[in-house]
Amino acid sequence: LSEEDARKAIYLVDSKGLVTNTRKHRVVEHKKLFSRNDFKDNEKSSLLETIKAVKPTAIIGLSGQGGAFTEEIIKEVYKNCKQPIIFALSNPTSKAECSAKNAYTFTNGDCIFASGSPFDPVELNGKTYIPGQGNNMYIFPGLGLGAVVADSKGVSEQMIIQSAITLADATTKEELANGRIYPKLDRIRSISFKIAKNVALQAVKEGLSKKKVDDW
């Protein structure tokens, strides 16, 4: 997937609606990368209207607008796939776009959910769902340690990607079955160690470190 194709798959909606090149409201510099020129009815581009037009399988909330993911919006996304991704990442809890309970309830427990703030487990249809908290604490300690141990000249994109891959691999089938997309926090030390090791190895691979792999 090219960078251009990846951008085309992203529809950015802010407080003024869908971000396009032709809308009346000025597009600030940091949003221009995702500003679109292929959406005709840009004056009717609320989040719900955009979802109905685009039919996304994932919505990611970074707006700080508490409750922005309404029942209608969540159910509309649910129409598009069996396991919609719903990430309500704004902090604190009062600013979360939706609660874990609403996300699971409105998708009959089928969504892949994560939040920026912690939510209690959700009981639904005789099953317990444990919401994942999307927090940088999962990779930053290991990423930093790996860079330091390797005496790396910098932190590359691939080192960050390696952190994410290692974290994903650490999530067990049991955790995934319970609705978790991140490992349990009681394993964070051992996971951070694995991340640090793989980050350091990646730094050596890219020539950012002169350390010998045998040192580890």
C-alpha positions as MATLAB code, in Angstrom:
seq = 'LSEEDARKAIYLVDSKGLVTNTRKHRVVEHKKLFSRNDFKDNEKSSLLETIKAVKPTAIIGLSGQGGAFTEEIIKEVYKNCKQPIIFALSNPTSKAECSAKNAYTFTNGDCIFASGSPFDPVELNGKTYIPGQGNNMYIFPGLGLGAVVADSKGVSEQMIIQSAITLADATTKEELANGRIYPKLDRIRSISFKIAKNVALQAVKEGLSKKKVDDW';
ca = [
       0.000    0.000    0.000;
       1.499    3.300   -1.065;
       1.377    6.433    1.087;
      -0.973    8.041   -1.427;
      -3.376    5.082   -1.365;
      -3.279    5.058    2.437;
      -4.244    8.747    2.554;
      -7.110    8.127    0.128;
      -8.551    5.604    2.574;
      -8.711    8.185    5.384;
     -11.606   10.622    5.731;
     -10.820   13.301    8.310;
     -13.814   14.881   10.023;
     -13.364   17.808   12.398;
     -15.783   20.125   14.219;
     -16.665   21.763   10.887;
     -17.323   18.482    9.076;
     -15.376   16.530    6.469;
     -12.051   18.182    5.664;
     -12.073   19.058    1.949;
     -10.279   21.504   -0.327;
     -13.524   23.229   -1.248;
     -15.314   23.737    2.049;
     -16.053   27.238    3.318;
     -14.089   26.837    6.541;
     -10.323   27.280    6.277;
      -8.265   24.095    6.477;
      -5.355   24.552    8.872;
      -1.916   23.436    7.776;
      -1.659   20.163    9.710;
      -4.939   18.905    8.194;
      -4.100   19.660    4.567;
      -2.348   16.320    4.082;
      -5.737   14.608    4.470;
      -7.911   17.254    2.832;
      -9.972   15.708    0.051;
     -11.018   16.951   -3.362;
     -13.289   14.036   -4.330;
     -16.276   14.682   -2.083;
     -18.955   16.602   -3.937;
     -21.504   17.539   -1.277;
     -19.003   19.044    1.150;
     -21.587   21.239    2.861;
     -23.414   18.122    4.106;
     -20.492   16.301    5.598;
     -21.125   15.614    9.259;
     -19.582   12.486   10.737;
     -22.798   10.521   10.231;
     -23.264   11.771    6.670;
     -19.664   10.939    5.838;
     -20.041    7.438    7.262;
     -23.192    6.848    5.230;
     -21.444    8.007    2.065;
     -18.066    6.337    2.547;
     -19.133    3.162    4.431;
     -15.978    2.808    6.564;
     -15.108   -0.287    8.576;
     -13.188    1.685   11.216;
     -13.684    4.953   13.100;
     -10.982    6.519   15.240;
     -11.855    9.286   17.657;
      -9.206   11.893   18.492;
     -11.510   14.867   18.833;
     -12.012   15.297   22.554;
     -15.742   15.495   21.841;
     -17.377   13.264   24.423;
     -20.162   11.078   23.010;
     -19.387   11.894   19.366;
     -19.823    8.222   18.455;
     -23.579    7.976   18.953;
     -25.669    4.831   18.762;
     -26.693    5.707   15.200;
     -23.080    6.255   14.135;
     -21.813    3.021   15.686;
     -24.651    0.991   14.177;
     -24.066    2.603   10.784;
     -20.423    1.483   10.829;
     -21.527   -1.965   12.008;
     -23.545   -2.335    8.806;
     -20.334   -2.292    6.795;
     -18.505   -5.271    8.308;
     -18.818   -8.027   10.898;
     -16.096   -6.625   13.190;
     -15.898   -2.839   12.960;
     -12.949   -1.109   14.574;
     -14.078    1.505   17.090;
     -11.287    3.440   18.785;
     -12.449    6.153   21.196;
      -9.012    7.504   22.064;
      -9.717   10.909   23.590;
      -8.845   11.557   27.245;
     -10.091   11.813   29.964;
     -13.069    9.449   30.153;
     -15.545   12.332   29.916;
     -14.044   13.228   26.537;
     -14.160    9.695   25.103;
     -16.164    9.513   21.885;
     -18.109    6.568   23.315;
     -17.970    4.177   26.227;
     -16.871    0.574   25.955;
     -20.353   -0.516   27.004;
     -21.998    1.396   24.168;
     -19.496    0.190   21.586;
     -20.030   -3.460   22.502;
     -23.783   -3.127   23.024;
     -24.478   -1.385   19.707;
     -22.429   -3.981   17.788;
     -23.687   -7.018   19.700;
     -20.182   -7.535   21.066;
     -18.620   -7.817   17.615;
     -16.526   -4.639   17.489;
     -12.791   -4.332   18.017;
     -12.631   -1.645   20.676;
      -9.905    0.444   22.267;
     -10.002    3.637   24.278;
      -7.614    6.268   25.526;
      -9.101    6.115   29.004;
      -9.692    2.965   31.042;
     -13.148    1.384   31.043;
     -14.500   -1.418   33.212;
     -15.184   -4.868   31.716;
     -18.518   -5.189   29.926;
     -20.948   -8.064   30.462;
     -23.007   -8.804   27.362;
     -24.901  -11.887   26.260;
     -23.239  -14.032   28.903;
     -19.724  -12.989   27.886;
     -17.232  -10.624   29.505;
     -15.438   -8.168   27.233;
     -12.288   -6.476   28.527;
     -11.678   -3.144   26.762;
      -8.163   -2.357   25.600;
      -6.567    0.933   26.573;
      -4.561    2.408   23.697;
      -1.686    3.914   25.624;
       1.925    4.617   24.651;
       3.087    2.952   27.881;
       2.971   -0.348   26.027;
       5.861    0.462   23.710;
       7.650    3.604   24.894;
       9.632    2.008   27.767;
      10.881   -0.804   25.536;
      11.505    1.506   22.604;
      13.564    3.881   24.722;
      15.464    1.091   26.460;
      16.283   -0.605   23.177;
      17.620    2.616   21.674;
      19.756    3.289   24.764;
      21.113   -0.256   25.048;
      22.018   -0.257   21.373;
      23.545    3.236   21.659;
      21.534    4.013   18.549;
      22.186    7.212   16.607;
      18.447    7.805   16.507;
      15.027    6.191   16.542;
      13.924    5.144   13.077;
      10.451    4.473   11.727;
      11.298    0.777   11.468;
      12.324    0.670   15.122;
       8.898    2.017   16.072;
       7.195   -0.450   13.750;
       9.205   -3.273   15.302;
       7.912   -2.164   18.709;
       4.329   -2.394   17.477;
       4.861   -5.809   15.880;
       6.434   -7.191   19.054;
       3.553   -5.857   21.141;
       0.983   -7.375   18.790;
       2.738  -10.748   18.885;
       2.651  -10.643   22.699;
      -1.149  -10.607   22.815;
      -2.394  -14.145   23.436;
      -5.341  -15.900   21.761;
      -7.132  -15.941   25.112;
      -6.733  -12.187   25.487;
      -8.023  -11.618   21.959;
     -11.020  -13.846   22.666;
     -11.878  -11.639   25.647;
     -11.917   -8.533   23.503;
      -8.420   -7.379   24.405;
      -6.206   -6.033   21.659;
      -3.356   -5.366   24.094;
      -1.722   -7.770   26.577;
      -2.487   -7.720   30.285;
      -0.559   -5.046   32.157;
       0.877   -7.554   34.621;
       3.141   -8.714   31.779;
       4.360   -5.261   30.822;
       7.919   -5.768   32.141;
       8.587   -8.939   30.167;
       6.957   -7.449   27.071;
       9.047   -4.281   27.401;
      12.151   -6.452   27.540;
      11.175   -8.192   24.286;
      10.428   -4.862   22.638;
      13.781   -3.434   23.768;
      15.658   -6.424   22.384;
      13.944   -6.288   18.990;
      14.357   -2.512   18.780;
      18.063   -2.838   19.508;
      18.436   -5.556   16.880;
      16.615   -3.346   14.374;
      18.987   -0.470   15.135;
      21.953   -2.769   14.398;
      20.281   -4.002   11.211;
      19.866   -0.427    9.965;
      23.417    0.556   10.815;
      22.311    2.941   13.552;
      24.232    0.951   16.151;
      27.726   -0.508   16.155;
      26.959   -2.917   18.950;
      27.518   -6.613   18.321;
      24.456   -8.810   18.440;
      26.437  -11.333   20.510;
      26.453   -8.742   23.337;
      22.788   -9.626   23.965;
];
